Amino acid sequence: PETGCLSIIVLGASGDLAKKKTFPALYNLYRRGFLQSNEVYIFGYARTKISDDDLRNRIRGYFGKDASEHSEDVSKFLQLIKYVSGSYDTEDGFRLLDKEISEHEVSKNSAEGSSRRLFYLALPPSVYPPVCRMIRKCCMNRSDLGGWTRIVIEKPFGKDLESAEKLSAQIGELFEEPQLYRIDHYLGKELVQNLLVLRFANRFFLPLWNRDNIDNVQIVFREDFGTEGRGGYFDEYGIIRDIIQNHLLQVLCLVAMEKPVSLKPEHIRDEKVKVLQSVLPIKDEEVVLGQYEGYRDDPTVPDHSNTPTFATVVLRIHNERWEGVPFILKAGKALNSRKAEIRVQFKDVPGDIFKCQKQGRNEFVIRLQPSEAMYMKLTVKQPGLEMSTVQSELDLSYKQRYQGVAIPEAYERLILDTIRGDQQHFVRRDELKAAWEIFTPLLHRIDDGEMKPLQYQPGSRGPVEADELLAKAGYVQTHGYIWIPPTL
Ligand code: BG6
């Protein structure tokens, strides 16, 4: 592994993302020993004029239980953070930042003198271009002894194909693709990272994973709360841009892609791009949009907002493996539960002699959160004297099977990857483009008011029309069966 001074610069240090995700992830990496205090320094940068201690105290406020339980560790970690204030589009602040980074490098680098600079843009995308320009101009690693400068950015990467391409071009003029890490935090989730292993390391799945056996695939995201406090941001984007075009589509790629030539990041990303390019244009009749009642009561949301907070969209992949298999992407806010899962539903058994008493189809469910698990729903004989059948499951529940193993947070893992230079779990420019190509026509029709969301009750399953679309696409619900996560 590389050594030498590592400077992590969090731009937008006083914002929500930094406080809720970036700093806690850095702290966890520190506590697990991945950030050594003899080589790491963390800089917070933002416009507000506050002191180092002000920033440290704000961050401490987000550590919850840890702040009291591990107060010594937390204090040591916070001492690694320095605050620099400045604007996002003028040189002064960035020159000052560069000076601070360089001073720290000189003090840490008595022996091995490479310099690694990781810029984490926890900022609204509108300032990505000026900030990247300033970094390029004022803050690049200049060490003769090696090292690097890397940029981490977060969605939203644009609002449609055109704006995304423009943003990519602006940033692409300043940084090479290997320096750019586009985060989609779903790629950092344990069970998403498991998908390639599951699919390609198990003989069980290899012959079944295709249109001959699989009837439909659902990728579902549900939240049981609304857009509280984020209405202003959300209303401009809506559920398709917020969740489906990125998080769920990334999951779809891993479920549907062909086997990569190797595990090299470029090989994997090549296959993801191919799947995306094989997706057919979305049909209006295979879309159901919803907006929960009360969404517009948020003062930051316009009274006549047409923004969907719920969507079910069927994607069709035009290739040899998936022709005819609907991939149903569904996401919603203010629903009746919070979970994210992949459901692979198999076809009926041909010539089934148990058909009249059967409860449902085979289904392979990968539960991303909460209660990480995978389970296979299958029909077995009901135990007892009678010969009847019942739906049961083979269950691999992580809490039970991997007791005492702490599953790392998505952000923790992804930030570690950026330090190690592994781009496998980051979105490549052509992948992003292909993802926008799929959704842009639909998004424009919604933006233009040509497609309107249906109202649904907060705390419900969403519009009933979405369930009807599911049924039409071929999904068969198993009645009377509920998976109960095993307790210890
Ligand atoms: C973010 C979205 O990307 O993901 C949020 O902007 C959403 O709207 C969040 O709540 C969900 O992430 P997770 O990891 O809690 O499923």
Boltz pocket constraint, residues with backbone or C-beta under 6 A from the ligand:
constraints:
  - pocket:
      binder: B
      contacts: [[A, 185], [A, 223], [A, 242], [A, 243], [A, 340]]
      max_distance: 6.0
